[in-house]
Amino acid sequence: MYSSKSKADAANQRIAELEQLTPSHAAILFTLEPVFAVATSYVVLGERLGMRSLLGAALVLAGILAAELLGPPAAPESPEPTGEPHPS
């Protein structure tokens, strides 16, 4: 039971922190999640990747870099809703 509660608390904390980011930065963090998992498994468990896996990780990183540097400019953030009716 303790493990489930800890996982739920960690998930809630992660969501609360992601709400502070712009959508593009949150997308980058989600895209990098497998890279962080591989790095953690290497450090903690001593696991090593084969050439095919390393190539896949390099492609993920290259795609993120290309999307950030070559992608269209971000649209301006929409204003927060005020609760007032929209004029028709």
C-alpha positions in Angstrom: 0.0 0.0 0.0 2.8 2.4 0.8 4.3 2.0 -2.7 1.0 2.8 -4.4 0.6 5.9 -2.3 4.1 7.1 -3.0 3.6 6.6 -6.7 0.3 8.5 -6.6 2.0 11.3 -4.7 4.9 11.5 -7.2 2.4 11.5 -10.1 0.4 14.4 -8.5 3.6 16.3 -7.8 4.8 15.8 -11.4 1.5 17.1 -12.8 1.5 20.1 -10.5 5.1 21.0 -11.7 4.2 20.5 -15.4 1.4 23.0 -15.1 4.0 25.7 -14.5 5.6 25.0 -17.9 4.7 26.2 -21.3 3.1 23.4 -23.5 6.2 23.2 -25.7 8.5 22.7 -22.7 6.2 20.1 -21.2 6.2 18.2 -24.5 10.0 18.2 -24.5 10.1 16.8 -21.0 7.7 14.1 -21.9 9.7 13.2 -25.1 12.9 13.0 -23.0 11.4 10.6 -20.5 12.8 7.5 -22.2 16.2 9.1 -22.4 16.1 9.8 -18.6 15.0 6.2 -18.0 18.0 4.9 -20.0 20.4 7.2 -18.1 19.0 6.1 -14.8 19.1 2.4 -15.6 22.8 2.9 -16.7 23.7 4.7 -13.5 21.6 2.6 -11.0 21.6 -0.8 -12.6 24.7 -0.7 -14.8 22.7 -1.6 -17.9 24.2 -0.9 -21.3 22.6 -0.1 -24.6 23.3 -1.8 -27.9 24.1 0.2 -31.1 20.5 0.0 -32.3 19.2 1.5 -29.0 21.9 4.2 -29.0 20.9 5.1 -32.5 17.3 5.4 -31.5 18.2 7.6 -28.5 20.2 9.8 -30.8 17.3 10.1 -33.2 15.0 11.1 -30.4 17.4 13.8 -29.3 17.9 15.0 -32.9 14.1 15.2 -33.4 13.7 17.3 -30.2 16.5 19.6 -31.2 15.1 20.0 -34.8 11.6 20.7 -33.5 12.8 23.3 -31.1 15.3 25.1 -33.5 13.6 24.6 -36.8 9.9 24.5 -35.9 7.4 27.3 -36.4 7.4 30.1 -33.8 5.1 29.3 -30.9 1.7 30.9 -30.9 1.0 33.4 -28.1 -0.6 32.0 -25.0 -4.3 32.5 -24.8 -5.5 34.6 -21.9 -7.0 32.9 -18.8 -10.8 32.5 -18.9 -12.5 35.2 -16.8 -15.8 33.5 -16.4 -17.5 36.4 -18.3 -19.8 35.5 -21.2 -18.3 35.8 -24.6 -19.7 38.7 -26.7 -21.6 37.4 -29.7 
